[in-house]
Amino acid sequence: MLLNSSSAGPAAQNSILPPALPWNGESKSLLIPATDSWATPFEQSGLNQTPRYDETVAWLQKLVDAAPELRRVSIGTTMEGRDIVMILASSARLFSSEDFVASGKATVLIQACIHPGEPDGKDAGLMLLRDMTVKGSKQDLLEKVNVLFVPIYNADGHERSSRFGRINQRGPLETGWRTNARNLNLNRDYAKLDAPETRSIVRAINQWQPDLYLDLHVTDGADYQYDMTWAFASSAQYSPSIARWFENNLEPILAHDLDVMGHMTARYINLIDDLDPTKGLEGGALLPRFSTGYSDIRHLPGLLIETHSLKPYAQRVTGTYVLLESALKVAGEDTAALRRAIANDSAEKESEFVTNWGTSNQPPPQIQFLGVGYKRTESPISGGPKVEWLGNPITIEIPGQPAVAPRAKVQKPAAYWVPRQWNDVIDRLRAHGIPMETIQEPKELEVEMYRLHEPKISNQPFEGHVNVIGLPAAERRVEKFSAGSVRVPVSAPFGDLVCALLEPASEDSFFSWGFFLEIIQTTEYVEAYVMEPMAEKMLGEDPALAREFEEKLKSDDRFRNNPKERLQWFYQRTPFYDDRAGLYPVAREIKANESLTGYHDGPPLASDPNQRAGN
């Protein structure tokens, strides 16, 4: 029986959280009195509430009306018809994307509330915009950077607001819901582009060409001392120069500036076991479904910010403010080095594409982890172990995050050919901004295509799709493409993204997301009364086939005991069987003297689609 909040009793209507660690950071000085005419709704509320959509937009409009450095625009609409508001900030008071590029300044895109239960970035961003303009205390930041601020990315989820949104979070009093109006997690949607919200932010990225992309979140899980953490893609992934810029140019300054203001920082913390920190940190690549994985494969510096859910709301908001200020300062002062890193990665010099990622076999280094005391006992309720966080700081040595390493690679083709009938896929490629050529007349080509063997679909839906895996085997064919089909070049700076979406073994490919389910179904059949005599004749005419059949009977118990499968085996070896069964319809354009594609380091396997990395 499901209980609602009114019938579950007082215990179930309150979040039972571990003790809070004491905090009195210097960043409190960034707050202004609730009585100030420019106090944000968060500051007016006593630091424990976040404004709803209409209140947020109204306050921002009041600020825009008073600050000529700001302009409000809409980058799209949500499924329920709300504007996705973006605030433009420019000291030059020039507000077109062409003006931003022509200014020579770095452009920083700041995005909050992709998960509306995590509104820290929205309230911090409102404070910072105010201080960069009408209050003037941070006005110097706008002299060196242009800012794009999306305060409420998932506006529909934001308005599904109540005090029952985040049971494991210390404030604010009411929050929005994690997913959008169709229950999609927008931070799993960057590759597949199901939601209009995601298409809007990708369109904004293409239009405004930001140099730095900050995605603001709140993390959960275990308790520990750190209140400000962040993540970016490994240098082993698609943008190594950008990763090194983060490591060497941005990260040390963020850590210093936050430390001075009373905050504890670390790389994003994802424990292998939230009930036992001593097992260490989980590792893995950031996939294109996530904002940070997508920005990595787009060669856009993308940083995921994660405040810690068990810290008080005011601590998290002011910490986010400090981080934003620090990141804007670095982007403005280090623009040349940042753009060199972007240009270097955008050149896409690699001839191979990594389709599947894993972690290194080398043991990770031991690290000093600033944790919180805990007690583990057996639970009479769950029947398993339970953990109680005690609220006292401890330091323990644990295994750090293992290094990211490729598991499988494929040679990049010159281009992919997508037949016109797969119009949904073509539409999504266009929505990404990927250049392509649409042919006006039929074209016949010798191409390389994959036959997908042993396809398997997941036993439950994930993010509106049924995920698929299969073992691709390459073959050459002469294929005819009708007018309206598209040629998608694998060329910089979109080449890696094109491969990620169209190479079927790629973990976030359209095939993996189930956009090609039709190709793994059988559409023509054979009757047993026809196949039985035909199989007899085939065995009598072909001794090699007879030997193969006998060997199959001896080695495969399931096959031997399944009459339908045995007849199907013969049917597949007749010219009546569909020669396109299991044929992935997207073709690879081959070059002269190019051998068939081969995978390195073993067959591709899909990763767990529910992995938590990237929030």
C-alpha positions in Angstrom: 0.0 0.0 0.0 1.3 3.5 -0.9 1.0 6.1 1.7 0.7 9.8 0.9 2.2 12.6 3.1 -1.1 13.1 5.0 -1.5 9.4 6.0 2.2 8.5 6.7 2.4 10.1 10.1 4.7 12.7 11.5 7.9 10.6 11.2 7.5 10.2 7.5 6.7 13.9 6.9 10.1 15.1 8.2 13.6 14.6 6.8 15.8 12.9 9.4 19.3 14.2 8.7 22.7 13.6 10.3 24.1 16.3 12.6 25.3 19.4 10.7 29.0 20.2 10.9 29.6 23.7 12.4 30.4 26.4 9.8 31.1 30.1 10.0 32.8 30.9 6.7 33.8 34.4 5.5 31.5 34.0 2.5 28.6 35.0 4.8 29.8 38.5 4.2 28.5 38.3 0.7 24.9 38.3 1.9 23.1 41.6 2.3 20.3 42.4 4.8 16.8 41.2 4.0 15.6 44.9 4.3 17.9 46.0 1.5 15.9 46.9 -1.6 18.2 44.7 -3.7 18.0 41.7 -1.4 17.2 38.6 -3.4 14.2 36.5 -2.5 16.6 34.0 -0.9 18.1 36.7 1.3 14.6 38.1 2.1 13.4 34.7 3.3 15.9 34.3 6.2 18.2 32.2 4.0 16.0 29.1 3.9 13.8 29.5 0.9 14.2 29.7 -2.9 11.8 31.7 -5.1 9.4 30.1 -7.5 9.6 30.6 -11.2 7.4 33.7 -11.5 9.0 35.3 -8.5 12.5 34.6 -9.9 11.6 36.1 -13.3 10.0 39.1 -11.8 13.0 39.9 -9.6 15.3 39.5 -12.6 13.2 41.8 -14.7 13.4 44.4 -12.0 17.2 44.0 -12.0 17.4 44.1 -15.8 15.3 47.3 -15.8 17.7 49.0 -13.4 21.0 47.6 -15.0 21.8 48.6 -18.6 24.5 45.9 -18.6 21.8 43.2 -18.5 19.2 41.9 -20.9 16.7 39.2 -20.5 16.0 36.8 -23.4 14.3 33.4 -23.9 16.2 30.6 -25.4 13.2 28.3 -25.8 10.1 27.0 -24.1 9.5 24.0 -21.9 7.1 21.2 -22.5 4.5 23.0 -20.5 5.1 26.3 -22.3 7.3 28.2 -19.9 10.1 30.4 -21.2 13.6 29.2 -20.5 15.0 32.6 -19.4 18.6 33.6 -20.0 20.2 36.8 -18.7 22.9 38.4 -20.9 25.5 40.4 -19.0 27.9 42.7 -21.0 29.7 45.8 -19.8 29.7 47.1 -23.3 25.9 46.8 -23.3 26.0 45.0 -26.7 23.8 41.9 -26.6 23.9 39.9 -29.8 26.0 36.7 -30.1 28.0 38.4 -32.8 28.8 41.3 -30.3 29.9 38.8 -27.7 32.3 37.1 -30.1 33.6 40.4 -31.5 34.3 41.7 -28.0 37.2 39.3 -27.7 36.2 38.6 -24.1 35.6 35.1 -22.8 31.9 34.2 -22.7 30.8 32.1 -19.7 27.6 30.1 -19.7 26.2 29.5 -16.2 23.3 27.0 -15.9 21.2 26.4 -12.8 18.3 24.1 -11.9 18.7 21.4 -14.5 17.6 19.5 -11.3 15.3 22.0 -9.6 15.7 20.3 -6.3 19.2 21.7 -6.4 18.6 25.5 -6.6 21.9 26.7 -5.1 23.2 28.1 -8.3 20.0 30.0 -9.1 20.2 32.0 -5.8 23.9 32.5 -6.0 23.6 33.7 -9.6 21.0 36.3 -8.6 23.2 37.7 -5.9 26.2 37.8 -8.3 24.3 39.5 -11.1 23.2 42.1 -8.6 26.7 42.7 -7.3 28.1 43.0 -10.8 25.6 45.7 -11.7 23.4 47.7 -9.4 25.4 47.1 -6.2 28.8 47.5 -8.1 30.9 45.4 -5.6 31.9 42.9 -8.3 31.6 45.2 -11.4 35.2 44.5 -12.4 34.2 41.0 -13.4 32.2 42.2 -16.4 35.1 44.2 -17.7 36.8 40.9 -18.7 34.0 38.5 -19.4 30.6 38.2 -20.9 28.1 36.2 -19.0 25.1 34.0 -20.0 23.0 33.0 -17.0 20.2 30.5 -17.2 18.6 30.6 -13.7 16.0 27.9 -14.1 16.8 25.5 -16.9 14.1 22.9 -16.0 11.3 25.3 -15.3 8.5 22.7 -15.4 10.2 20.5 -12.8 11.0 23.7 -10.8 7.3 24.4 -10.5 6.5 20.9 -9.1 7.6 22.4 -5.8 6.9 21.1 -2.3 8.7 20.4 1.0 8.8 16.7 0.0 11.2 17.1 -2.9 14.6 16.3 -1.4 14.4 14.1 1.7 18.2 13.9 2.0 19.0 17.7 1.7 19.4 20.4 4.3 17.3 23.2 2.8 15.7 25.1 1.2 12.3 24.5 2.8 10.7 23.8 -0.6 12.2 22.5 -3.8 11.2 21.5 -7.3 11.3 18.1 -8.8 14.3 16.4 -10.5 12.8 15.6 -13.9 10.8 17.6 -16.4 7.1 17.5 -17.3 7.6 14.1 -19.1 9.7 12.7 -16.3 13.0 13.0 -18.2 16.2 13.7 -16.4 17.6 16.5 -18.5 21.2 15.6 -17.5 20.8 12.3 -19.3 19.5 13.9 -22.5 22.4 15.7 -24.1 23.2 13.0 -26.7 19.6 11.9 -27.6 17.9 15.4 -27.4 14.5 14.2 -26.5 13.4 17.3 -24.5 12.8 20.8 -25.9 14.8 22.1 -22.9 17.9 20.2 -24.0 17.5 21.3 -27.6 17.2 24.9 -26.4 20.5 24.8 -24.4 22.4 23.1 -27.3 21.0 25.7 -29.7 22.3 28.4 -27.3 25.7 26.8 -27.1 25.9 26.8 -30.9 24.7 30.4 -31.2 26.7 32.0 -28.3 29.9 29.9 -28.5 30.8 30.1 -24.8 34.3 29.5 -23.7 33.3 28.0 -20.4 30.2 26.1 -19.4 29.3 25.8 -15.7 26.5 23.4 -14.7 25.4 23.9 -11.0 24.1 21.0 -8.9 23.8 19.6 -5.4 25.2 16.1 -4.7 23.9 13.5 -2.2 25.1 10.2 -0.9 27.4 9.9 2.0 28.4 12.5 4.6 31.8 14.1 4.6 33.5 17.4 5.4 33.7 18.9 1.8 31.0 21.4 0.9 32.1 22.4 -2.6 33.1 19.8 -5.2 33.4 19.7 -9.0 34.1 17.4 -11.9 35.3 17.6 -15.5 36.2 15.0 -18.1 39.5 13.2 -17.8 42.4 14.1 -20.0 42.1 10.5 -21.3 38.8 11.5 -23.0 38.1 13.6 -26.0 39.5 17.0 -24.8 42.8 16.5 -23.1 44.1 20.0 -23.5 40.9 21.4 -21.9 41.3 18.9 -19.0 44.8 20.1 -18.4 43.6 23.7 -18.4 41.1 22.8 -15.7 43.8 20.9 -13.7 46.5 23.5 -14.0 44.9 26.9 -14.5 41.4 26.8 -13.0 41.3 24.2 -10.3 44.1 25.5 -8.0 42.5 29.0 -8.0 39.0 27.7 -7.3 40.4 25.7 -4.4 42.4 28.7 -3.0 39.6 31.2 -3.3 37.0 28.9 -1.7 39.4 28.0 1.1 40.0 31.7 1.9 36.3 32.2 2.2 35.8 29.2 4.5 34.8 26.3 2.2 36.3 22.8 1.8 36.8 21.6 -1.7 37.5 18.4 -3.6 36.9 16.7 -6.9 33.4 15.3 -7.2 32.9 12.5 -4.6 31.2 9.3 -5.7 31.9 6.5 -3.2 31.8 2.9 -4.4 29.7 2.2 -1.3 27.9 5.0 0.5 27.7 2.7 3.6 31.4 2.1 3.7 33.7 5.0 2.7 36.9 2.8 3.1 36.1 1.0 -0.2 37.2 4.2 -1.9 36.0 6.3 -4.9 34.2 5.2 -8.0 35.7 6.1 -11.4 34.6 6.2 -15.0 34.3 8.3 -18.1 31.7 11.1 -18.4 29.4 10.1 -21.3 27.8 12.5 -23.8 24.4 12.1 -22.1 25.7 14.3 -19.3 26.4 18.1 -19.6 30.1 17.5 -18.8 30.5 14.5 -21.1 28.7 16.4 -23.9 30.8 19.5 -23.5 33.9 17.3 -23.5 33.0 15.7 -26.8 32.1 19.1 -28.2 35.5 20.5 -27.0 33.7 23.1 -24.8 35.2 23.4 -21.3 32.5 22.1 -19.1 32.6 22.1 -15.3 30.1 20.3 -13.1 29.6 22.0 -9.7 28.3 19.9 -6.8 27.6 21.4 -3.4 27.0 18.9 -0.6 23.3 18.3 0.3 24.0 17.9 4.0 25.5 21.3 4.4 23.1 24.3 5.3 21.6 26.1 2.4 23.2 29.4 3.1 26.6 27.7 3.2 26.0 26.1 -0.2 24.7 29.2 -1.9 27.5 31.5 -0.7 30.0 28.8 -1.6 28.6 28.7 -5.1 28.8 32.5 -5.3 32.5 32.3 -4.5 33.1 29.6 -7.1 31.3 31.5 -9.8 33.2 34.7 -9.0 36.5 32.8 -9.1 35.7 31.0 -12.3 34.7 34.3 -14.1 37.9 35.9 -12.9 40.1 33.1 -14.2 38.2 32.9 -17.6 38.6 36.6 -18.0 42.3 36.7 -17.2 43.3 33.5 -18.8 41.3 33.7 -22.0 44.2 33.2 -24.4 45.3 29.9 -22.8 41.7 28.7 -22.5 41.1 29.3 -26.2 44.3 27.6 -27.2 43.2 24.5 -25.3 39.8 24.6 -27.1 41.4 25.1 -30.5 43.9 22.2 -29.9 41.2 19.8 -28.9 38.8 21.0 -31.6 41.3 20.0 -34.3 40.5 16.3 -33.5 43.8 14.8 -34.6 43.0 11.2 -33.6 42.2 8.8 -36.4 40.5 6.4 -33.9 37.3 6.9 -31.9 36.8 5.4 -28.4 33.5 3.7 -28.3 33.7 2.2 -24.8 35.4 3.4 -21.7 36.5 1.7 -18.5 39.1 2.2 -15.8 42.8 1.4 -15.6 43.9 -2.0 -14.2 46.5 -0.1 -12.1 45.4 0.3 -8.5 44.4 3.9 -7.7 46.5 6.0 -5.3 45.6 6.2 -1.7 44.2 9.6 -0.6 43.5 11.3 2.7 39.7 11.6 2.8 38.2 14.2 5.0 35.2 12.3 6.2 32.7 12.2 9.0 32.6 9.7 11.8 30.1 6.9 11.4 28.8 3.7 12.9 27.8 0.6 11.0 25.3 -1.8 12.3 22.9 -4.4 11.0 19.4 -3.1 10.3 16.4 -5.0 11.6 14.3 -3.1 9.0 16.2 -3.7 5.8 18.0 -6.8 6.9 21.3 -5.4 5.7 23.9 -3.0 7.0 23.0 0.5 7.9 25.2 3.5 8.6 24.7 6.3 11.1 26.7 9.5 10.5 27.9 11.0 13.8 28.8 14.5 12.9 32.4 14.5 14.0 35.3 15.2 11.4 37.6 12.3 10.8 40.5 11.7 8.3 40.8 8.3 6.7 43.0 6.8 4.0 41.0 5.4 1.1 41.6 4.4 -2.5 41.2 7.4 -4.8 39.5 7.5 -8.1 40.8 5.0 -10.7 42.1 6.4 -14.0 39.8 6.5 -17.0 41.0 4.2 -19.8 39.6 3.2 -23.3 38.1 -0.3 -23.7 37.3 -0.4 -27.4 38.2 1.8 -30.4 37.2 2.0 -34.0 38.7 3.7 -37.0 36.9 6.9 -37.9 35.3 6.9 -41.4 35.4 9.8 -43.8 31.6 10.2 -43.2 28.4 8.4 -42.3 25.4 8.0 -44.6 22.0 8.1 -43.0 19.0 7.0 -45.2 16.2 9.5 -45.4 13.7 7.1 -43.7 15.6 7.5 -40.4 14.3 11.1 -40.3 14.2 11.1 -36.5 17.9 10.5 -36.3 18.6 13.1 -39.0 16.5 15.7 -37.1 18.5 15.1 -33.9 21.8 15.4 -35.8 20.6 18.8 -37.1 19.5 19.8 -33.6 23.1 19.3 -32.5 24.3 21.7 -35.1 26.2 19.0 -37.0 26.9 19.9 -40.7 25.6 17.5 -43.3 24.9 17.3 -47.0 21.4 16.2 -48.2 21.5 14.5 -51.6 19.0 15.6 -54.1 19.2 12.4 -56.3 19.6 8.7 -55.5 23.2 7.6 -55.1 24.8 4.2 -55.1 28.0 3.7 -53.1 30.3 0.9 -52.0 30.2 1.4 -48.2 31.0 -0.4 -45.0 28.0 -1.5 -42.8 27.5 -3.4 -39.6 25.6 -6.5 -39.0 24.4 -6.5 -35.4 24.7 -10.0 -33.8 23.2 -11.1 -30.5 21.1 -8.0 -30.0 19.8 -7.6 -26.5 17.4 -5.0 -25.2 17.2 -3.9 -21.6 14.4 -5.4 -19.4 13.2 -2.0 -18.3 12.9 1.5 -19.8 15.5 4.2 -19.0 14.9 7.9 -19.7 12.0 7.1 -22.1 13.9 4.5 -24.1 14.7 0.8 -24.2 18.5 0.5 -24.4 20.1 -2.0 -26.8 23.4 -3.7 -27.1 24.8 -5.9 -29.9 28.0 -7.2 -31.4 28.8 -5.3 -34.7 30.5 -7.2 -37.5 31.6 -5.1 -40.5 30.9 -6.0 -44.1 31.2 -4.3 -47.4 28.1 -3.7 -49.5 26.9 -1.7 -52.5 24.1 0.4 -51.0 21.6 2.7 -52.7 20.6 5.9 -50.9 17.5 7.6 -52.0 17.1 11.4 -52.5 16.8 13.1 -49.1 19.4 10.9 -47.4 22.3 12.7 -45.7 26.1 12.4 -45.8 27.5 13.4 -42.3 31.2 14.2 -42.5 33.5 13.1 -39.7 35.3 16.4 -39.5 36.5 18.8 -36.8 35.1 20.1 -34.6 32.0 17.8 -34.7 33.7 14.5 -35.7 33.9 13.0 -32.3 30.3 13.8 -31.6 29.2 12.3 -34.9 31.0 9.1 -34.1 29.5 9.0 -30.6 26.0 9.3 -32.1 26.3 7.0 -35.2 28.8 4.4 -34.3 26.5 1.7 -32.9 28.8 0.3 -30.3 29.3 3.8 -28.8 27.7 3.9 -25.3 25.5 6.9 -26.1 24.8 6.2 -29.8 21.4 6.5 -31.2 21.4 2.7 -31.7 22.2 2.2 -28.0 19.3 4.4 -27.1 16.9 2.3 -29.1 16.3 4.5 -32.2 16.9 1.5 -34.5 14.7 -1.2 -32.8 13.1 -2.0 -36.1 16.3 -3.6 -37.5 16.4 -6.3 -34.8 12.9 -7.7 -35.5 12.0 -10.4 -37.9 9.4 -9.4 -40.5 9.2 -12.4 -42.8 8.6 -16.0 -41.6 8.7 -19.5 -42.8 6.3 -22.4 -42.1 7.6 -25.7 -40.7 5.8 -27.7 -43.4 7.9 -25.8 -46.0 11.2 -25.7 -44.1 11.3 -29.3 -43.1 11.6 -30.7 -46.7 13.8 -27.9 -47.8 16.2 -28.6 -44.9 16.3 -32.2 -45.9 17.4 -31.3 -49.4 19.9 -28.8 -48.1 21.6 -31.4 -45.9 21.7 -33.9 -48.8 23.2 -31.4 -51.2 25.8 -29.8 -48.9 28.0 -32.1 -46.9 29.7 -29.1 -45.3 26.4 -27.7 -44.1 25.5 -31.2 -42.7 28.7 -31.3 -40.7 28.1 -27.7 -39.4 24.6 -28.8 -38.3 25.8 -31.9 -36.5 28.4 -29.8 -34.7 25.8 -27.3 -33.7 23.6 -30.1 -32.3 26.5 -31.5 -30.2 27.8 -28.2 -28.8 24.6 -26.2 -28.2 22.0 -27.8 -25.8 19.5 -25.0 -26.2 19.6 -25.3 -30.0 19.3 -29.1 -29.9 16.2 -28.9 -27.8 14.4 -26.1 -29.7 12.7 -27.3 -32.9 11.8 -23.7 -34.0 15.4 -22.5 -33.6 16.7 -25.5 -35.6 14.4 -24.8 -38.5 15.2 -21.0 -38.3 18.9 -22.0 -38.6 18.2 -23.5 -42.0 15.9 -20.7 -43.0 18.7 -18.2 -42.4 20.8 -20.1 -44.9 18.4 -19.8 -47.7 18.0 -16.9 -50.2 14.4 -16.4 -48.8 15.8 -15.0 -45.6 15.9 -11.2 -45.2 19.4 -10.2 -46.2 19.0 -7.0 -44.2 18.1 -8.7 -41.0 20.2 -7.1 -38.2 21.8 -4.7 -40.7 22.5 -1.3 -39.1 21.2 1.1 -41.8 23.8 3.9 -41.2 26.7 3.3 -43.5 30.4 4.2 -43.2 32.0 5.9 -46.2 35.2 4.0 -46.9 38.4 5.1 -48.5 40.4 3.4 -51.2 42.4 0.4 -49.9 40.8 0.7 -46.4 40.4 -2.5 -44.6 37.2 -3.5 -42.7 36.7 -1.9 -39.4 38.0 -3.8 -36.4 37.4 -3.2 -32.7 40.4 -3.1 -30.3 40.5 -4.5 -26.8 37.5 -6.8 -27.0 33.9 -6.5 -28.0 31.9 -3.5 -26.9 29.6 -3.7 -24.0 27.1 -1.2 -22.9 27.7 0.5 -19.5 25.1 0.6 -16.8 22.7 3.3 -18.0 21.8 4.2 -14.4 25.3 5.2 -13.4 25.3 8.1 -11.0 28.4 9.9 -12.4 27.6 13.5 -13.4 24.6 13.8 -11.0 
